[in-house]
């Protein structure tokens, strides 16, 4: 299994996988947001990394971590923003290896804690994450979009 950083030639393939992931989870985040994020990553965004996951010489998914800071964590805190595997490559240990890779890369970059989220209905993912040491908290994850560009405002359903 290979984890390689995103390259310009991966753009269309990543867009396709992100669309599939968002449809599967029922998210409404629009294409302009995904394109803007990929453009930032390809331009050297300093607060995130995105790796293409390859298995048997095929692109089978992707993994994105973002960097933050937390007083509670005692310093740097990294967030597994997205992890996606094509359905035919699930239940083969690839997801577990991707999480291990994210943990190792986060340690190398000085993280004290790594955080992730999953849909409440995704019980398989929740079970996997708990099995490898992630804990469920009694907190609510809340967010608010800060619109920087008018064209990002539209929720162009995927």
Beta strands, then each sheet from edge to edge (+ up, - down):
strand 1: 2-5
strand 2: 48-55
strand 3: 58-70
strand 4: 75-85
strand 5: 113-116
sheet 1: 1+ 2- 3+ 4- 5-
end
